[in-house]
Amino acid sequence: MSDLIVRPLEAGEEALFDTLSDPMLVGYGAFGTTYATGNYRPEWTWVALRDGVVVARAVWWAGPDDTEPKALDWFDFTDFDAAVHLLRTAPFRTEYSIPLPPNWRDDPATHAAATARLDAATAAGLKFLVERHTYRWTPDCGLPERSTRLEFRPEPDDEVIFDVFRRVNATSLDAHVRRTIAEQGLDASAREDLDLLLWMPSPREWWRLAYTPGGDLVGLAAPCYHYSSHVVGYIAVVPEQRGHGYALDLLAEATHMLAAEGAEKIVAGTDVANVPMAKAFARGNYPIAQHRIDLVP
């Protein structure tokens, strides 16, 4: 067998990415994204070649102003061992998220494609973290009824938002939050969530804290824009206010605000195991568009 060459693309070689034959049953390609439309950089696009033929490819992504990759977006191959070697060789250690059709377990070919990527990523040193629902709201879905029982106010002080995240994360069901708490502590999880919202290119002034008529804090609604689409950046209800269905009120407020900004689609997500939040999305007219599996270093 000929030697394997693993390297990043050079500028002008972008067409090499598309020479790997893949049915695109899973991943971003299955949902219409192409290498050309994904705003990817050649230096963060790695290929494994045998006899000049691409047998594995991986693409990392970040925002236009970022200097380091934030996530592994694409990971496809026709050679399992080459794919594992590629991930081990490339110098990036980020989360890997695989977008999947909602029924991905029911179709044998789609299930096999997903499983192959999970197995290769695991062999390269990543580990399963969580499966998530991805939702996509469009105007055809209809706006959820806006809350009349809560007052929404902007909050310019980042430290106030940080404290909300601390209170929410202490009992969070979110797998990413729980992992950060286990590895780095509660403050680190709150800082991570705040930094993510600040990283998004949408106006900071869109965020809203929600209060009862008596002035008690209920939670945070953070409508945002994430480079390619409007998103529900965060919905968070403080522990003492849970059990009253307030997540739907927060979601409705974020949806109305983004719709007023002209959003043609709004993307949102939650862990499959987070049943209360999943119910809020269902009641808020957010259909499930994808599943997503996240693996972490």
C-alpha positions in Angstrom: 0.0 0.0 0.0 1.4 3.4 -0.9 2.4 6.0 1.7 -0.3 8.3 3.1 0.2 12.0 2.9 -1.7 14.2 5.4 -1.5 17.9 5.0 -3.6 21.1 4.9 -4.7 22.6 1.6 -2.8 25.4 0.1 -4.5 28.5 -1.3 -5.9 27.7 -4.7 -6.4 24.0 -3.9 -9.9 24.3 -2.6 -11.4 22.2 -5.4 -9.5 19.2 -4.0 -11.9 19.1 -1.1 -14.8 18.1 -3.4 -12.9 15.2 -5.1 -13.7 12.8 -2.2 -16.7 10.8 -3.2 -19.3 10.9 -0.4 -23.1 10.5 -0.6 -23.4 13.2 2.1 -26.1 11.4 4.1 -24.9 13.1 7.3 -22.9 16.2 8.2 -23.3 19.7 6.9 -23.3 18.5 3.3 -26.6 16.6 3.9 -28.3 20.0 4.7 -27.1 22.1 1.7 -23.9 23.6 3.0 -20.9 23.2 0.6 -17.3 23.9 1.1 -17.6 27.1 -0.9 -20.6 28.4 1.1 -19.2 27.5 4.5 -16.6 30.2 4.7 -13.8 27.8 5.4 -10.1 28.5 5.3 -7.6 26.3 3.3 -5.1 26.2 6.2 -7.8 24.7 8.4 -8.8 22.2 5.7 -6.8 19.0 6.0 -6.8 16.0 3.6 -5.3 12.5 3.6 -4.0 11.5 0.2 -2.9 8.2 -1.2 -1.5 8.2 -4.7 -2.8 11.7 -5.1 -6.3 10.7 -4.3 -8.2 12.2 -1.3 -9.3 9.4 1.0 -10.2 11.5 4.1 -10.9 15.1 4.7 -11.5 17.3 7.7 -12.5 21.0 8.0 -12.4 23.2 11.0 -14.4 26.4 11.4 -14.3 29.7 13.3 -15.6 33.2 12.9 -14.0 35.6 10.5 -12.1 37.4 13.3 -11.0 34.2 15.1 -7.3 33.1 15.0 -7.9 29.5 16.1 -10.6 27.0 15.0 -13.6 26.6 17.2 -15.1 23.4 15.8 -14.6 20.5 13.5 -17.4 20.8 10.9 -16.6 18.2 8.2 -15.1 14.8 8.6 -15.5 12.4 5.7 -13.5 9.4 4.4 -13.3 6.3 2.3 -10.4 4.9 4.4 -11.1 4.5 8.1 -7.4 4.3 9.2 -6.5 7.3 7.1 -9.3 9.3 8.7 -8.1 8.4 12.2 -4.5 9.3 11.3 -5.7 12.6 9.8 -7.4 13.7 13.0 -4.4 12.6 15.1 -2.0 14.5 12.8 -3.8 17.8 12.4 -2.9 20.2 15.2 -6.4 21.1 16.3 -8.3 19.8 19.3 -11.8 21.1 19.2 -15.4 19.8 19.5 -16.8 17.8 16.6 -20.5 18.2 15.9 -22.3 15.9 13.4 -25.6 17.2 12.0 -27.9 14.3 11.4 -31.4 13.8 10.0 -34.0 13.4 12.8 -34.6 9.8 11.7 -31.0 8.9 11.3 -31.2 5.7 13.3 -34.1 4.4 11.1 -32.3 4.5 7.7 -29.5 1.8 7.5 -27.3 3.8 5.1 -27.6 7.0 7.2 -27.0 5.1 10.4 -23.9 3.5 9.0 -22.5 6.8 7.8 -23.0 8.4 11.2 -21.6 5.4 13.1 -18.5 5.3 10.9 -17.7 8.9 11.7 -18.4 8.4 15.4 -16.1 5.3 15.5 -13.3 7.1 13.6 -13.5 10.2 15.8 -13.5 8.1 18.9 -10.5 6.1 17.7 -8.7 9.4 17.2 -9.3 10.4 20.8 -12.6 12.2 20.9 -15.4 11.1 23.2 -19.2 11.3 22.9 -20.7 14.1 25.0 -24.4 14.5 24.0 -27.1 14.2 21.3 -29.1 17.3 20.7 -32.2 18.5 18.9 -31.7 21.3 16.4 -34.8 23.4 15.6 -35.5 25.8 12.7 -38.3 28.3 13.0 -39.5 30.1 9.8 -42.4 32.6 9.4 -44.6 29.8 8.1 -44.4 28.2 11.6 -46.3 31.2 13.1 -45.2 33.3 16.0 -45.7 31.9 19.5 -48.0 34.0 21.7 -46.0 36.7 23.4 -45.9 36.7 27.2 -48.2 39.0 29.1 -47.1 37.9 32.6 -43.4 38.9 32.4 -41.6 42.1 31.9 -38.5 42.1 29.7 -35.7 44.6 30.2 -32.2 45.0 28.6 -29.3 44.6 31.0 -26.0 46.3 30.0 -24.0 45.0 32.9 -22.1 41.8 31.9 -21.5 40.9 35.5 -25.3 40.7 36.1 -25.6 38.4 33.2 -22.7 36.4 34.5 -24.5 35.9 37.9 -27.6 34.7 36.0 -25.5 32.1 34.3 -24.0 31.0 37.7 -27.5 30.6 39.2 -28.8 28.7 36.2 -25.8 26.5 35.6 -25.7 25.2 39.2 -28.6 22.9 38.4 -28.4 22.8 34.6 -29.4 19.8 32.5 -27.1 20.9 29.7 -24.3 18.4 29.0 -21.8 21.0 27.9 -22.4 23.1 31.1 -22.1 20.0 33.3 -18.9 19.0 31.6 -17.3 22.5 32.2 -18.5 22.5 35.8 -17.0 19.1 36.4 -13.6 20.0 34.8 -13.3 23.7 35.7 -16.0 24.8 38.1 -19.2 26.8 38.2 -17.6 30.2 37.5 -15.9 28.8 34.4 -19.2 27.5 33.0 -20.8 30.9 33.5 -17.9 32.7 31.9 -18.0 30.3 29.0 -21.7 30.9 28.3 -21.2 34.7 28.6 -18.2 34.7 26.3 -20.1 32.7 23.7 -22.9 35.3 23.6 -20.4 38.2 23.5 -18.6 36.4 20.6 -21.6 36.5 18.4 -21.8 39.4 15.9 -25.3 40.5 16.9 -25.9 43.6 19.1 -25.4 43.1 22.8 -28.5 45.2 23.3 -30.8 42.4 22.1 -30.4 40.4 25.3 -33.3 40.6 27.8 -33.8 39.7 31.4 -37.3 38.7 32.4 -39.0 39.6 35.6 -42.3 38.9 37.3 -44.7 41.8 37.9 -43.4 41.8 41.5 -39.8 42.3 40.3 -38.4 38.8 40.8 -35.9 37.7 38.2 -37.2 34.8 36.0 -34.4 34.4 33.6 -32.6 35.4 30.4 -33.6 35.5 26.7 -30.8 36.1 24.3 -31.8 36.4 20.7 -28.6 36.6 18.5 -27.1 36.3 15.1 -24.5 33.6 14.4 -22.8 34.7 11.1 -25.1 32.6 8.9 -28.5 32.7 10.6 -30.4 34.2 13.5 -30.3 32.0 16.6 -31.9 31.6 20.0 -28.5 32.1 21.7 -29.8 31.2 25.1 -32.9 30.6 27.1 -32.3 30.3 30.9 -34.7 30.2 33.8 -33.3 30.6 37.3 -33.9 27.5 39.5 -36.4 29.0 41.9 -38.7 30.0 38.9 -38.8 26.6 37.2 -42.0 24.6 36.9 -44.1 27.5 35.7 -43.6 27.2 31.9 -41.5 30.4 31.8 -39.1 28.9 29.2 -41.9 29.3 26.6 -42.3 33.0 27.6 -38.6 33.6 27.1 -38.6 31.7 23.8 -41.6 33.7 22.5 -39.9 37.0 23.4 -36.7 36.0 21.6 -38.7 34.8 18.5 -40.7 38.0 18.3 -37.6 40.2 18.6 -35.7 38.3 15.9 -38.8 38.3 13.6 -38.9 42.0 14.0 -35.3 42.1 12.8 -36.4 40.4 9.6 -35.3 36.9 10.4 -36.3 34.4 7.7 -35.2 31.5 9.8 -34.2 31.1 13.5 -32.1 28.2 14.6 -32.1 26.8 18.2 -31.1 23.7 20.0 -31.3 21.7 23.2 -30.0 18.4 24.5 -32.3 15.5 23.7 -32.4 14.7 27.4 -33.6 18.2 28.3 -37.3 17.3 28.1 -38.6 20.6 29.7 -36.8 22.7 27.1 -37.8 20.4 24.3 -41.4 20.8 25.3 -41.1 24.6 25.2 -39.7 24.5 21.7 -42.6 22.3 20.6 -45.2 24.6 22.1 -43.3 27.6 20.6 -43.8 26.4 17.0 -40.2 25.3 16.6 -40.0 22.0 14.5 -37.1 19.7 14.8 -34.9 20.1 11.7 -31.9 18.0 12.7 -30.3 15.9 15.4 -26.7 16.7 16.3 -24.1 14.6 18.1 -21.3 16.4 19.8 -17.9 14.8 20.6 -15.2 16.5 22.6 -11.4 16.1 23.0 
